[in-house]
Amino acid sequence: MTMPPSAETPIATYTERLPQVRRVFRLYPDRVEVAARWTFGRRFQIVVKLGDLSGQINRFTVKNRWFPKGVMVGSIAVAFALVLSRSGYPELVRRAAVLGWPVAGVAFVVALLSLPRRQFVHFPRANGKPGLDICKAGPDQARFEAFVMEVRQRITRS
């Protein structure tokens, strides 16, 4: 469900940034508008009505799923670079093996960025279906608790 951004001023705004997605939450008296931009280009916007959410908060921590993938790709790239750069392989293959090092570097940077476990808050819908998830990550993490409490107060008011 893609919705255009609202013209009114939000009560509060929170920005989270993870390696794979950046989301901006805009809290209004009756809803939360979420605008997300994925690292590889996809964008979406969704509106979650506060009246549909229960006031219950579920907290949990998650390790980013990019961490094991980054370690695996980096390890394969290092092996590729080491094995194929040995003598006995054609000159073209040995030269191409050098490309494994930058791939390994990028993969290990992704793994490092994905390493820390992240705290999430989940507001389920009153009917038990998935509702709203917010992560403590990115430039606004110092305001995370205040934003979560503001959302919870607005849910109880609606």
Salt bridges, closest charged atoms under 4 A:
GLU8 OE2 - ARG31 NH2 2.95
GLU16 OE2 - ARG23 NE 2.59
ASP30 OD1 - ARG31 NH1 2.72
GLU33 OE2 - ARG31 NE 3.07
ASP52 OD2 - ARG125 NH1 3.55
GLU91 OE1 - ARG94 NH2 2.75
GLU91 OE2 - ARG95 NE 3.15
ASP133 OD1 - HIS122 ND1 2.45
ASP140 OD2 - ARG143 NH2 2.89
GLU145 OE1 - ARG59 NH2 2.99
GLU150 OE2 - ARG154 NE 3.01
